C-alpha cells in the first residue's frame, strides 16, 4: 500500500518518519568487541499514534544484505558509510519506511594508490590483445579488483587479458584494500587512455582526477548495492543544481534537478535495477561540472 512521507519528528528519543497512516523508526547499537557489528531495533506506531504490536519488517543494511528478523544483528564486511532502511508493514496494510546513513567503524589505517601496467600479448601479432598487471601500492591486502576496459566489458581478475578493437579506450582499475573484520580499508581508482592498433600499444598520460573546490560530492557506499546516497557539501546556495549518474557507456541512468542551501545534503539513489559495473556521478550547475565521482555498482 503506498503512503506519502511528510514529516520528521521525535517520539521517545527516536527520530520517526511519519506517513499519513503510520510511522516507523529504528535504533542501531554497537556490539561489544565487534567494531563492525550492529544490533537493530524497530519502533513502529499505528495510525492512532500508538505503538504497534503486530507488523512485519524488512531491513536493508546498505551493503547488499537484508533481513526479516524483528531484531536483527548484522556485521559489516568493512568500515564505511551505509544507508540502512527499515520497511514496516502493519496488519491493516499500512507500509512506511525509514532510511538513514550509518557510520560503521572508523575509517583509519589503510592507504592505497591504484596503478597498473599494460603490455601486448606476445602471441598476438596484430596487437589487439593486451595483458594488464596490477602495480598498486597498498598498506593492506587488496580485497577486490574492478577493471573497466572502456568498451562495455569489465573484469574482477587480478591480472586480466583483454582483446580490444582498434581505437582509443579509457581503462580504469578500482581497488579496495583492507583487513576483513576490522575498521581499516581504502578505495582508489586509476585510469589511463590506451590506443590499440599500434605496436606497441600507446599509453597516454594518466587521467587527472576531477577535483573542484570548494563544492564536494561523495558516493556512499562504494561499492554500491541496492541503496546508496550522494553526499553533497555546498559552500553556497545552488538554484537548479543537476545531479546525474551515467553508466560506463555514457548513458544516463538517473538524474534530478533541485535547489540546495549552503551546507551538507544527502540525496538517496536506488540502483538495485542497474547492471553491475562502473558508474559516474556528476554534479552540474549553469552548464559547469562541479564534481564527478566514479563508483562501482555490485
N, C-alpha and C positions, 0 to 999 in steps of 0.2 A: 504494500500500500504506500503510495507516495505522499510524503509530507513536506512542508516547507519550513526550513530553519530560519529564525528571525531574531533571536535574542541570546545574549550571553549574560548569565547572572551567576550568583553564588548560592549554594544550598549546603549548609552544614560543613563548610570548608572545601567543598567540591566545586569546580567550575562546570556548570551544566549547559549543555546545548539544548535549547528548548525548541519544540515544534508546536504546531497548533494543537497537538493532541497529547504528546508525552515528551519526556526528557531523559537524557542519558549522560553519564559521565563515568570516569574511572580513575583509579589511583594506580600508581606503579611504584613498588617499594623494592629497594635493593635487597639482595640475598647475601647474608654474611659469608665471607670468604670466597665469594663468586663475583668478581668485579663486572662481569658481563651478563649477569643473571638478574631478572626482574620477576616479581610476583604481582599479578594484576588482579584488581577487584572492581567489579562494576557497581554503579549506583544508578538506579532507574526509577523514575517517577511516572505514575499513570496519568490519565487525563485530568484527574481530580487534584493533582499535585501531591499525591501521597506515595510513599514508597511502594513500588510494585512487587508482588510476591510470585507471580508466575510469568516467566518470559524466557525466550531463547536468545542466546548471544552468539555472535561470530566475531572473532578477533583477527585482525590483520596486523602482524607485528612489524611490517615495513621492510622485511628482509626476504620475502618470498614464503614465509611460514605463516600458517593460520591455525586457529583452534576454535572449537565449540565448547570447551570447558568453561564452567562458570567462573572459576578462579584459577586461571592457568599460570604456570611458571614457565618462563622461556629464557634460554641462554643464547645470546647473540654470538655469532662467529667472530666478529671483530668490533672494536670500539668505533663509534661514529654517531651520526645523527640519523634517526629513523622516525618516519611518520607512521605512528601507530593508530589504528582505527578500531572502534568498537561499534558494532551494529546490534541493536537490541530490538526484538520483535515481541510484543505483548500478545496475550491470547485474544484480545479484541481486534488484532490486526494492525495496531499502530506500530510503525517502524521508525526509529530515529537513530542518528549516527553522531558519534563524537570522534574527531581526529585531532591529534596533537603531535608536535615534534618532541621526541625524547632524546636526551643526550646519554648515550651508553658508554661507560668507561671514560677514560681520559686519553685524548689523542696525543700521546707522548712517545718518545723513544725512537721510533723507526724513522729513517731517512732514506730517500731513493731518488735516483735520477735515471730515467728511461733512456736507452740508446740501443742502436743495432747497427750491424754491418751487413753488406749485401755483396754477393758475387754471382757470376754467371756459372750455371751448371756445366761442367766440362763435357758432358755427353750431348749437350745441345749446341750444335754448330751454328744455329740461327741466332741464338742469344736471347730467346724469349722466356726461358725458364731460369728463374733466379732462386738462389739459396740465401736464406736470412739467418743471421746469428745474433743472439741476444748479447749485448755489450753493456747492459745496465749496471750501475753502481748502486748497491743497496747495503744497508746495515743489518737487515734481517732477511731470511729466505723469501724468495718470490713465491707467492701463493697462486697467482693467476696471471696468464698472458692473454692479451687480446690483440690480434693483428687485423687491421683493416687495410686491404690491398688497393682500395680506391676504385675497384671495378665490380662492386656489389658482392664481393666474396670476402670471407674472413677465416680466421683460424685461431685456435687456442693452444697450438703446439708451441714448444719451446724454440725449435729451430725449423720453421716450415720451409717447404719448397713450393714455389708457385709459378704457374705459366701466365704470362701477360700477353695481351695483344699489343701491337706496335703503338707507340704514343707515350705521353707523359702521364704518370699516375702518382697520386698522393698516397703514400703508405704511412700508416700510423701504428705505433706499438704502445699499448697501455698496459702497465703492470700494477699489481698490488702486492706489496711485500709486508711481512709482519710475522708475528708468532700467534698461531691459533690459541684461543683461550686466554689471551692477555689483552691489555689495552694498548699495545704497540702495533701500529700499522701505518702504511704510507701508500698513496696512489700518485702516479706520474705518467705523463704521456710524451712521446717524441714522434715527430712527423718529418718526412722528407719527400721531395719530389724526385721521382725516378723515371728517366726516359729510356724506354725499351725499344729495341730495333737497331741500336748502335752497339758496337763491340769495342771495348767493354761497355756495360750499361752506365749511363751518366747519372750520378747522384748529385743533385743540386744542393745549395746551401740549405741547412735545416730551416724549417718554417718557424719564424719567431712567434712566441705565444702572444696573443692579443690581450694586452693589459692596459686598460683605460681607467685612469684615476680621475676623480675620486669615487665615481659610481662603481658599485660592486655587485656581483651576482655569483652565487654558488648553487650547484646542483647537489641535492642530498636525498637519499644516499647515493653513492656511486661505487659500485654498480646499482642501478635502479631495478626494482622488481614490479610489484603491482601498483604501488602508490609512491609518489615522490613529490618533492617540493622544490621550487626555485626560491632561494633566499636573496632578497634584494636589499641593498644598502644604498639608499637615495640621499645624496648630500643636499639636494634641493627638491622642491616640488616639481613633478612632471605631469603635464596635461597630455593625455593620449599617448602614453608610453606603450609600445608594442612589444610583446613577448612572443616568440615563435620557436618551435622546435622542428628540426629537419633531420631526415634520415641520411644515411651515407650517400644516397643518390642525389641529395639536394632537394628532395620532395618534402614540402611542409606537411607535418602530421598533426600539429596542434598550434594554435595561436590565440591570443586575446589582446585587446587594447583597453587600457584603463588609465585612470589618473591616480597618482600616488603622492602623498605628502612626504616631506623630508623625514627620514628615519628608516627603520627596518621593517620589511614586509615579507610575509610568507605566502607564496602562491602555490596551490596544490595542483598537481597534474596526475592523471590516471593513465599510465602507459600499459595496462595489462593486455591490451589488444595489439600492441606494437610487436613487430618481429624483433628477435634478438639481434643486437648489432650495435654499432657506434652511431651516436646521435649528437647534434649540436644545438644547444640552447642559445638564442640570440636576443638581445635587448636593443631595440631601435627607437630613436627619438629624433623627430624632424629630419628623417632620412639619413641620420648618422648612427652607426653601430656603436653603442656604448660598451657592450661586452659580448663575448662569445665564449661559451664553455662547452667542451666536449665531454660526453659521458657514455657509459655502457648501459644498455638495457638487456637484462638477462631474463 
